[in-house]
Amino acid sequence: MKPLIDIQRIGPNAYCHRISAQGGTVQEESRSFAALDHCLRDAGDSLGRYFAQAELKFDGLFLGACAVDALRNTPQAVARRISQHFQPA
């Protein structure tokens, strides 16, 4: 089972996340973070070492699987890839 991390942009520089198990109940929304990488790190820390991978959604768009270690140890790189994906054409 891979948990699902649903990241929402709630303002120009504000993000929060919710974590759920597939088909399970959703956790309450996290506190808000001023940077995407801080939100990602918090989500990774919340999962601890219990999971190797998690599914990611950003603003309702499914992005795929991500290593939880990457969220915990290199959240800036994950945030950069997400941001690049959402750059206007």
Summary of the structure (lengths in Angstrom):
residues: 89
radius of gyration: 12.0
end to end distance: 35.1
largest distance: 37.9
contacts: 245
relative contact order: 0.20
helix: 33%
strand: 36%
